[in-house]
Amino acid sequence: MPSSPSIGQQESRSSRSSFLDVPWNFLSLRDSPSPSDLIFVLAGLPERKTFALELFQQGIAPRLILSVGRFEVRQMDRFGFRDLNLREKVAGMVPRERHFFIELSGTSRAIVLAGIPQIGTFAELSALATCLAAQQAHSLLIISTSIHLRRVRWCCRRIPGLREKKISYVPVPEELSSFRRSRWSRRFDHWSYLAAEYTKLLAYPVLFRRN
């Protein structure tokens, strides 16, 4: 019968696990969902929209804006937006223009061209600020993958129209997320995502130094 790990072995494993969690924990922001004027979901992984729709249905906020990138248009049918005919709308558009905001308020739903000149988190959030310029939304709940949120916060603190607002940065829960802290170091796709976030976090102050 194999022997149980000694106390020393257990402590060594625990220390190694804690050390490997450091780069993940630094990037992660974990505000709790709280009542807000608006929920905004960044484009990307589908679980972001799943979680945001759950919060909206719970009444956390009276309005929800889903950011839909050009590679997500086909996915929106399964979220219950088939009637918006997104695929038909993008058919005659050049690829760079195929980014939409879908706004839900009560039972009403509206589509707005995001007007994003280039792909990227900073441009996406800048488009949100423009969209909200003439609207009353003092508090926001922004949803994304946990390790994306530090960069999101960096952007929001520098974009006029967002930096003045009260913003909560809420991650997709671990049980819904395709990127999980548990044993992240054993998965190449997790390493790649983490490395990309650190690279972008270092590059953003140079790319957007005028903001």
C-alpha positions in Angstrom: 0.0 0.0 0.0 1.5 3.4 -0.9 2.3 5.6 2.0 0.6 8.9 2.6 2.5 12.1 1.9 4.5 13.3 4.8 3.7 16.6 6.5 6.9 18.0 4.8 5.7 16.9 1.4 2.3 18.4 1.9 3.8 21.7 2.9 6.2 21.7 -0.1 3.3 21.1 -2.5 1.2 23.8 -0.8 4.1 26.3 -1.0 4.7 25.4 -4.7 1.0 25.9 -5.4 0.9 29.2 -3.6 4.0 30.4 -5.5 2.4 29.5 -8.9 -0.8 31.3 -7.9 1.1 34.7 -7.5 1.1 35.7 -11.2 -2.6 34.7 -11.6 -3.6 36.5 -8.4 -1.9 39.7 -9.4 -3.9 40.0 -12.6 -7.2 39.0 -11.1 -9.7 41.4 -9.7 -12.6 40.0 -7.8 -15.3 42.6 -6.9 -18.6 41.1 -5.9 -21.7 41.8 -8.0 -23.6 44.7 -6.5 -26.5 46.9 -7.7 -25.4 49.2 -10.5 -26.9 51.4 -13.2 -25.5 49.3 -16.0 -23.7 45.9 -16.7 -21.2 45.9 -19.5 -19.7 42.7 -20.8 -16.5 42.8 -22.9 -16.4 40.8 -26.1 -14.7 37.5 -26.1 -15.3 34.2 -24.3 -19.0 33.1 -24.3 -19.2 32.5 -20.6 -18.9 36.2 -20.0 -22.2 36.7 -21.7 -23.8 33.7 -19.9 -22.8 35.2 -16.5 -23.9 38.7 -17.4 -27.3 37.6 -18.6 -27.8 35.7 -15.3 -27.0 38.8 -13.3 -29.3 40.9 -15.5 -32.1 38.5 -14.9 -31.5 38.6 -11.2 -32.1 42.4 -11.3 -28.5 43.5 -10.4 -28.9 46.4 -12.9 -31.7 47.7 -15.1 -29.6 47.8 -18.2 -27.1 45.4 -19.9 -24.8 46.1 -22.8 -23.2 43.1 -24.5 -20.2 43.8 -26.6 -20.2 41.5 -29.6 -17.1 41.1 -31.7 -17.1 40.1 -35.3 -16.2 36.5 -34.5 -19.1 36.2 -32.0 -22.0 37.1 -34.3 -22.9 33.5 -35.1 -22.8 32.6 -31.4 -25.5 35.1 -30.5 -28.4 32.9 -31.7 -27.9 30.5 -28.9 -28.2 33.4 -26.4 -31.7 34.1 -27.6 -30.9 36.9 -30.1 -31.8 35.1 -33.3 -34.6 37.6 -34.0 -32.0 40.5 -34.2 -30.7 39.0 -37.4 -27.1 39.9 -36.7 -25.7 37.6 -39.4 -27.9 39.3 -42.0 -26.8 42.7 -40.8 -23.1 41.9 -41.1 -23.3 40.3 -44.5 -22.6 43.5 -46.4 -20.2 45.0 -43.9 -16.4 45.1 -44.0 -14.9 42.9 -41.2 -13.5 45.8 -39.1 -17.0 47.3 -38.7 -18.6 44.1 -37.5 -18.6 45.0 -33.8 -21.9 45.7 -32.1 -23.3 46.7 -28.7 -26.6 44.9 -27.8 -28.4 46.9 -25.1 -31.1 45.3 -23.0 -33.4 47.4 -20.8 -36.5 45.8 -19.4 -38.1 43.9 -22.4 -36.5 46.2 -25.0 -33.5 45.3 -27.0 -31.4 47.5 -29.3 -28.4 47.1 -31.5 -25.8 49.8 -32.0 -22.7 49.8 -34.1 -19.8 50.1 -31.6 -17.7 52.2 -33.9 -14.5 50.6 -32.8 -11.6 51.7 -35.1 -9.3 48.8 -34.1 -9.5 45.6 -32.1 -8.5 45.8 -28.5 -9.7 46.4 -24.9 -8.8 50.1 -24.8 -10.7 50.8 -28.1 -13.7 48.8 -26.9 -13.9 50.6 -23.6 -13.4 54.0 -25.4 -16.4 53.1 -27.6 -18.4 52.3 -24.4 -17.5 55.8 -23.0 -18.8 57.4 -26.2 -22.0 55.3 -26.1 -22.7 56.4 -22.5 -21.8 60.1 -23.0 -25.4 61.3 -23.3 -26.8 58.7 -20.8 -27.3 58.6 -17.1 -25.1 55.8 -15.8 -23.1 56.7 -12.7 -22.2 53.1 -11.6 -21.0 50.3 -13.8 -20.5 46.6 -13.3 -17.9 45.4 -15.9 -17.6 41.6 -16.5 -14.7 39.7 -18.0 -12.4 36.9 -17.4 -10.6 37.3 -14.0 -7.1 37.8 -15.3 -8.3 40.3 -17.9 -9.7 42.7 -15.4 -6.5 44.4 -14.2 -5.9 45.6 -17.7 -9.6 46.6 -18.0 -9.3 48.7 -14.8 -6.1 50.3 -16.2 -8.0 51.4 -19.2 -11.1 52.7 -17.3 -8.9 54.9 -15.1 -7.6 56.7 -18.2 -10.6 57.0 -20.5 -12.6 60.2 -20.1 -16.2 59.3 -19.5 -15.3 56.1 -17.5 -12.7 57.3 -15.1 -15.3 59.5 -13.3 -17.7 56.6 -12.8 -18.0 54.1 -9.9 -17.0 50.8 -11.5 -17.0 47.3 -10.1 -14.8 44.7 -11.9 -16.5 41.4 -11.6 -14.9 38.1 -12.9 -16.7 35.2 -14.5 -17.0 32.7 -11.6 -14.5 29.8 -11.6 -17.2 27.2 -12.2 -18.3 28.9 -15.4 -15.0 30.1 -16.7 -12.9 28.2 -19.3 -9.8 29.7 -17.6 -9.4 28.6 -14.0 -6.8 29.3 -11.3 -6.9 25.7 -10.1 -3.9 23.9 -11.7 -3.6 26.7 -14.4 0.2 26.0 -14.7 -0.5 22.6 -16.2 -2.3 23.9 -19.2 -0.6 25.6 -22.2 -3.6 27.7 -23.1 -3.7 29.1 -19.6 0.1 29.9 -19.8 -0.4 31.6 -23.1 -3.4 33.7 -21.9 -1.5 34.8 -18.8 1.7 35.7 -20.7 -0.4 37.7 -23.2 -2.0 39.7 -20.4 1.3 40.6 -18.8 2.7 41.6 -22.2 -0.3 43.8 -22.9 -0.3 45.3 -19.4 3.3 46.3 -20.0 2.7 47.6 -23.5 -0.4 49.7 -22.8 1.4 52.6 -21.0 3.5 53.0 -24.1 0.7 52.5 -26.6 -1.7 54.8 -24.8 0.6 57.2 -23.0 -1.3 60.3 -24.2 -4.5 59.2 -22.5 
